[in-house]
Amino acid sequence: MHIYDYIIIGSGITGLTISKKISEETSNILILEGQDIAGGNSHSITLNEQKLNNGLRFFPATDISQKALNFLNETLGQNAADSEQENLIETYEAGGFKRFVGFGEKSPEFYDQLSYYLASNETKLNLQPYEWAQILISQLQEKIQTKSIVTKFGFEGLDSEKPLLTHVVVNGSKNLYARNFIFAGPVKELGLLVPDDVLNVRVKAKLKKSLAWQSVGLDLAHSTICEKTNLFVLDGTTDDDLGPCVGRFNGSVSQWTSFIDSESAEDTENIGLVLKKMKRQIRRAFPTMADTITKERVSISPVMSGSDLKLGANGTLPKVDNLWIASPQINPYPNLLGALMQAKLVLSALGFLTADTPVEESMSHATEEAADLT
């Protein structure tokens, strides 16, 4: 029976960056990915013969994001960033385009997700997020096992104060053993994977009910080019609770995103309503470009944020000292920034990185007292 040093569950940006760093110390690791391809939501698409990210991507230019980029550059062995520039955001009203200055008293429910795009400065990237994933996958290819859905966690000592996670069950039948496990999947899945002896029923119910957000992406191909390349926040005057969308043009394509809570996203009709509003607002602001649409592509992201799970002091699941939680949705920073910072946080907890102040602050924020979980 082979025993890995680490099994990493999830091959998104967080899982891949963690795996790359750990692989520099030990080759005895395994990355499990449930989808057909690795990379999670960070893969490329082709639209109008342009290679693009799978949906709108943005990286702010802040002190924290610079630390995340330094970590990314070191991990990739390449410089992912080019320069910084002012993030000029416009909106559209009846009188035309104007500088976006905020929502006032009518902020959308998913403001924390949208605010990620509202940073005053933007980082221009040499390497796009799908290229981050491609580089890491090429370096870790032999350690990645796709089409491997983890269906159960196997423990020893469930009646003790410190049960030990010994193996995971893959696709309902195959047992894979390791000394340490890193979970970089959606937090709600833990409610299904972890027995009640470790996560009690009350905590699982709380996880199930926690408000989590997913992005609804709309990628459009146009037969003409829009000269504007800055970000836009479009909402208009429609009287509904669906909220605005954010997007930009890039050559002959445009990419837009809005957000929907994970519970509502279970009904495709609700996703359809979000898409209809996005299209309505795009047409209102850019009628000429809307008339030139030749193709459209819709994408729904995995859960991006929202979790009430409290962790142990070292970032592990309470009571389980060899199960680290690396899901980006528990990080106080959203989106790509949260994915990188959560990887950095977990690696610091494992001793593969020296923790700096922002990471320590994130750990403090994300690992509150966990007594009520046991």
Helices and strands as residue ranges (DSSP letters): E 3-9, H 13-23, E 29-32, E 44-47, E 50-53, H 63-76, E 81-86, E 89-93, E 96-99, H 111-114, G 115-118, E 121-125, H 129-140, G 141-143, E 144-145, E 150-156, E 164-170, E 174-183, G 187-189, H 190-193, H 201-209, E 213-222, E 231-234, E 245-250, E 253-261, H 262-265, H 268-285, H 287-290, E 293-300, E 323-325, G 328-330, H 335-350, H 357-366, G 371-373
